[in-house]
Amino acid sequence: MPKTGRVYIITVSRLVAICLLMSCAGGYPLSESFQKQRATMTRARADEILSRAVQATPTSGGFCVVMQFESMKGDVSVEHGTIHFPAYELVPISSHAVSSGSVATHNLKIGTVTDYKRVPANYSIKIANVKELTIHPIKDMLSKGACWGLAIPDTDYRLVFRTDEMVGGVFHIYAHNEELDTILAALSVFSPEIQFH
């Protein structure tokens, strides 16, 4: 086995041990089921689990991203610990000065307004860059979060996280009670130091 391979395995093993000892918890109590699954879960298995978790179905909310105060869903995939999804980017198209009127024939400029258009774009975020995730129990429509207007089916939990890759983006994965430990374990495979709150 190449030297780099041995170093990689040792490093991951140590991180897994630390993660299990600390329960990857930043205040959220992780179950024995989580720890057992995490101890044996491979990266390929984690990819498979997360690929299912991000898919919206009649019974599961899947993945949702909130950007610029708008919620969006679309075709989402997970490959090698990276979530790929469509959204949009704001592209400036024109700018014009804004005035408060004129005084003694002098136009008083108070600023500049830039007009934007939305352009479809494809984005990716690496789960390894997710360091904190908040687990919200869903009790009513409002607790479904900013994505509730997208006809999110009844689920038990909303997993919320942000990354430095997309400042201003808030990401949601909706999970049922029976799959929560499995999804959390899969996330921690790609981000061993992730803290759950």
N, C-alpha and C positions, 0 to 999 in steps of 0.2 A: 504493500500500500504506500502511495506517495506520502512524503512527510507532511505536506499540507493537509492531506486527508486525515492523518492522525491528529494533527493539531485541531482541525475542525471538529472532529468527533469529541475530543477531550473538552474543548471549549463548550460545545453544546451540552455535553453531559453535566458540566459544572453549572451551567446556567439553568438546566432543568432541575438539578438538585436544589439550587438556591430558590428557584421559583416554587418548587413544591414545599420547601421548608417554610418559606414566607407566605405560602398560599397565593402568591401573585396578588395579594390583597392590599389595597389601599383603604381598607375599611369594609370591604365586602367579603362576607364569610363564604369561602368556596368549599364545596362539598367533597366527600370522599370519592364520589363518582367522578368529579372533575379530575381529582388527583390521579385516580387509576387510569382514566382515559389519556390524560396528558403524559403519563409515564411511558405509555406504549405507542402513542400516536406518531405516525410517520408524516413527513411533509406531503407525500402524495395523498395520504388519507385526509390530511387537513385541507388540502386543495379541494378534494372531492366534497367534503362537508361544507366548506364555505361556498362552493359553487352552487350547492343546493340552497343554502341559507339566503343568498342574495337574489334568488329568483322569486318574483311575485307570482302567486298562484291564487285561486279562489279562496284558499284557507290560510295563506301566509302573505304577510306584507312585503317580504323581501327587503331590498335595499332602496333607500331614498336619500337624495342629497338636497340640501337647502342652500341655495346660493342667491345672493342679491334679493333676499326676502321672497324667493319663489321656490316652490318644491318641484322636483323633477324626478320622474322615473323613466326607465327605458331599458334597452337590452344591456344587461350587466353580465360580466364573466369574471372568473377568478383563475389566474394562471401563475404558478410558481410564487404564490404569496402576494400577488398584485391584483388589485381590483380594477377592472377596466369598465368605464361607463360613459355614456354620452351626456353632454350638458350643453352649455353655450358659453361664449365669451362675449364681452361687450367691446365693440370696436368703435372708436370715435369717428364721427362722420363730418361734424362741423362744430364751430364755436362762434358765439356771438356775445357782444357786450350787453349787459343788463343795466339800465339806467333808472333813476328814480324820478326822472323828469328834468326840466331845465329851469335854471334860475338866471335871469338876466342874460338869456341866450346861451348860457353855458350848460352843456349837457353833463349831468352828474353821473358818472359811471360808478356803479357799486360792485361790479364783479363781472365775471364771464361765465356763461353757461355753455357746456359742451353737450351736444346731442350724440347719442350712441345708437347703434343698431345691434341686435342680438344675432350672433353667427353660430350655427351649430358647430360643436367641437367634440373631440374625443379626449377623455382624461384618464389618467391612471394614478393610483395611490398605492404605495407599498405598505403593507401591513406592518412591516418591520419598523416603520416610522411612527406607528401609533403607540404612544407611551401611556396613555390614560384612556379609560373607557368607563362611562357611567351607565349603570343598569337601572332603568326606570320601570317599575311595575305599572302596567296599564290597568286603570280602574274605570275610566270613562273615555268619552271622545276626546276631551281636551288633553288627557294624559298620553294620547297617541302622538303628541308633539306637532311640529309644524307641517308634518306630512299627512295629517288627518284628512285634509281635503281631497286626497288622492284615492279615496275609497279603500283605505287600509282595512283589511278584514280583522275580525276580532282575534287578537293575540294577547299573550301574557306579559311580554317584556319588550321594551324599546332600548336598544343598545346604541348609545350616542358617543361619537368620537370626532376629533378634529386632527388635522396634521399640518405641519409647517409647509407641506408641498402646495396646499391650496388654502391660503389665508382667506378667511371669510366663508369657507365651506364647512357645513355641518353635516355629518353623515349618520344615517340611521340604518340599523338592521333590526328587523322585527322577529321575535322568537317566541315559540310556544314553550311552556314550562318543561315539557319532556325533552326538549332539545337544547335547552339553555346551557347545561354543563358541557355538552359536546361542542357547541359553537364556541364557547369561551376557551375550551381546551385547544381547539383548532386555531383560534386567534393567537394564543400564547405560544404555539409552535413557531410561528413566524416572528413573533415579538416576545421573546422570553422574559423581558423585563416589564411587560405591560402591567399597569396597576388597574385593578377593578374597584370601582366605587359604587 
